Amino acid sequence: MSLGVLRIEALSKRYGRDALALDDVSLSLDGGEVIALIGPSGAGKSTLIRCINRLVEPSSGRIWLGDTELTALDGRGLRQVRRRIGMIFQEFALVERLTVMENLLSGRLGYVGFWRAALRRFPQADIERAFDLLEQVELGAMVDRRADALSGGQRQRVGIARALMQTPDLLLVDEPTASLDPRTSRQIMRLITRLCGERNLPAIINIHDVPLARRYCRRVIGLRQGRIVYDGPADDLDDRVLTNIYGEEDWDTQAATETETETDEGGV
Amino acid sequence: MSTRVWHRPPLIGDARLRWGLSLGFLAYLVLAVGSLEVNWQRVAEGLERGSAFAAALFSPDFTSRGDAILEGFLESLAMTFVSTTIGLLLAIPVAVGAARNLSPLPIYLLCRGFIAVSRSFQEIIIAILFVAMLGFGPLAGVATLAFASIGFIAKLLAEDIEAMDPKPLEAIRATGGSATQTLHWAVMPVVLPRLVGVSMYRLDINFRESAIIGIVGAGGIGATLNTAFDRYEYDTAAAILLLIIVIVLASEYASGTIRGRLR
């Protein structure tokens, strides 16, 4: 069977002897589909996307990317499939002391041998690609700036470009706006969804800002204590659904306040 | 109304124990001083020699043993550079092994153990061992300083690696980079300034140590200094000491400047 680019079947994860961080999660993603994954802190959002590229080892369940079963891979095979999965992080996770260009090129490490990468002798095609992407994220003038000299929004754009350098088949995005101000947050979400749209690139975006999720993603998945409690169109996210995901709250004021939660066992 | 008195509570509450310990300490001090067998005649002689030496400091003789001094210093400098370089190269893998966030427990324990051994012995003791193994001369000195440098550099570097932000590590791993690439791209850039700084500092230390371990036969300026003392050539010894001070000050200043410029 080949339904969807990404298929997750009955995925569970338990950290040590704690409660299940993910409990029997199944979902499927079509080509070009950008979904938002919402839920309170500790609901398992980060764990879920880290299980996909196996930065976190799932306890049970299976995951396919196209025809490849990710959960069956090890060592070299795992590294090769990680090349096809781009990842964007909450706190950017750039190598601060490297230049913008070097941070972009690090997205090609899976394709380049050790010495070539060590001597910064990347194939011309990679260099061209990096320059193109820098233009697209509007950082053309910053090529040789060090990453730690950039602002938050600029760093996140470098993070986006690094992920796209991999020419990924899937994008995992972990709280891309949590370290940014509201205006930059919108710009970043707009940029990510636009770049995904241009490439027909499917993406899972962890986000705890419900209005942003609603605005930029058509499909939303709600996670509560490791279980999927909502999977449907963003337009159907009403008070009842949000209460089901986050617990009781006056949702009319949530546009003004941060959607912060004090629930849960913590962890992720 | 009675006056209320207050005393600071004593460190040791029990008065008998308190007085017993104090008396015991005093008694042992008296006995220990008694066992030293001070030879006052020898002290008087020594004072004379000491003043001769102090006087020599103001009239150092750089020339009459000039060749030996130059040779000694060149040998010390060579020992310093070679041993620091070897120590640095070997310290890097040990440091990676000794960083808990990168290495599995058995390798971690092995490398931490090696660092502990390397750091627990003073250079003189290691030098005596290496002189016995490799014979007199600068080779034993280089081996000594390299061995001591590994522990020193690896410990400080490992601590820096352990303190690093784990997020870039995760990011490079997520791109499909291999373990060596992760080391080179995510760890190296972060710890490089520290590595250079620590190495400069160690260069400094190794030069000073090279002057000392020469005394037990491990070559360098220390050997020349020892010979000068043996021959009562205090003016030559004074010249050597002054040169050591100058070189140590200069290298301390240089390494400070270099470390200051790295960010």
Contacts between the chains, C-beta under 8 A, distances in Angstrom:
chain1	res1	chain2	res2	distance
A	53	B	174	5.6
A	55	B	170	6.0
A	55	B	173	6.6
A	55	B	174	6.1
A	79	B	176	4.6
A	79	B	177	7.5
A	79	B	178	6.4
A	80	B	176	6.5
A	81	B	176	7.6
A	82	B	173	7.7
A	82	B	174	6.1
A	82	B	175	6.7
A	82	B	176	3.7
A	83	B	175	6.9
A	83	B	176	3.7
A	85	B	174	7.4
A	86	B	175	8.0
A	87	B	171	6.9
A	87	B	174	4.3
A	87	B	175	7.8
A	89	B	167	6.2
A	89	B	170	7.6
A	89	B	171	6.1
A	91	B	167	5.8
A	92	B	167	7.8
A	93	B	167	3.8
A	93	B	168	5.3
A	93	B	170	6.4
A	93	B	171	3.8
A	94	B	168	6.6
A	94	B	171	7.5
A	95	B	168	4.7
A	95	B	171	7.9
A	95	B	172	7.4
A	95	B	185	6.4
A	95	B	186	5.7
A	95	B	189	5.4
A	95	B	190	7.2
A	96	B	165	8.0
A	96	B	168	7.4
A	96	B	189	7.8
A	96	B	190	7.3
A	97	B	189	4.2
A	97	B	190	6.2
A	97	B	192	7.3
A	97	B	193	7.9
A	98	B	185	7.5
A	98	B	189	5.2
A	106	B	171	7.8
A	106	B	172	6.0
A	106	B	175	6.2
A	106	B	177	7.2
A	106	B	185	5.4
A	107	B	175	5.3
A	108	B	175	7.8
A	109	B	172	6.6
A	109	B	175	5.4
A	109	B	176	6.8
A	109	B	177	3.6
A	109	B	178	7.6
A	109	B	181	4.8
A	109	B	185	6.4
A	110	B	175	5.6
A	110	B	176	2.8
A	110	B	177	6.0
A	111	B	176	7.9
A	114	B	178	6.9
A	114	B	180	5.4
A	114	B	181	6.0
A	114	B	184	7.4
A	117	B	181	5.9
A	117	B	184	7.2
A	117	B	185	7.1
A	118	B	184	5.6
A	159	B	171	8.0
A	162	B	171	7.7
A	162	B	175	7.5
A	166	B	175	6.0
A	166	B	176	7.5
